[in-house]
């Protein structure tokens, strides 16, 4: 069977103290910063991007699933080329769409780079699909 999903495009970690986490990831681990805002930092890691998110209110509250930090501390995102087709196929395979497709989160006033769609695995872990470009 041909793989439906592409590579992991990012792993997002919800954080309490973005400044302290940036200090660690940039100065202790030495990860190269790709982009940062007042509530977000993204790092080039080679195969996929590591993202730190200080906003804890983002994402859906679909069917009383909690949002952001209260929902999960880590979010996996898979790169897809044909978002609508992949969503339809996952639905045929029994996956339940929780949210989306919706524009990716960007700084206020900036156009989104793509769209995301979120699903849950059988234990409630959220994973998402994203069609924005992957930066290595």
Rosetta blueprint (number, residue, H / E / L):
1 X L
2 X L
3 X L
4 X L
5 X L
6 X L
7 X L
8 X E
9 X E
10 X E
11 X E
12 X E
13 X E
14 X E
15 X L
16 X L
17 X L
18 X H
19 X H
20 X H
21 X H
22 X H
23 X H
24 X H
25 X H
26 X H
27 X H
28 X H
29 X L
30 X L
31 X L
32 X E
33 X E
34 X E
35 X E
36 X E
37 X E
38 X L
39 X L
40 X E
41 X E
42 X E
43 X E
44 X E
45 X L
46 X L
47 X L
48 X L
49 X E
50 X E
51 X E
52 X E
53 X E
54 X L
55 X L
56 X L
57 X L
58 X L
59 X L
60 X L
61 X L
62 X H
63 X H
64 X H
65 X L
66 X L
67 X L
68 X H
69 X H
70 X H
71 X H
72 X L
73 X L
74 X E
75 X E
76 X E
77 X E
78 X E
79 X E
80 X L
81 X L
82 X L
83 X H
84 X H
85 X H
86 X H
87 X H
88 X H
89 X H
90 X H
91 X H
92 X H
93 X L
94 X L
95 X L
96 X L
97 X E
98 X E
99 X E
100 X E
101 X E
102 X E
103 X E
104 X L
105 X L
106 X L
107 X L
108 X L
109 X L
110 X L
111 X L
112 X L
113 X L
114 X L
115 X E
116 X E
117 X E
118 X E
119 X E
120 X E
121 X L
122 X L
123 X L
124 X L
125 X L
126 X E
127 X E
128 X E
129 X E
130 X E
131 X L
132 X L
133 X L
134 X L
135 X L
136 X L
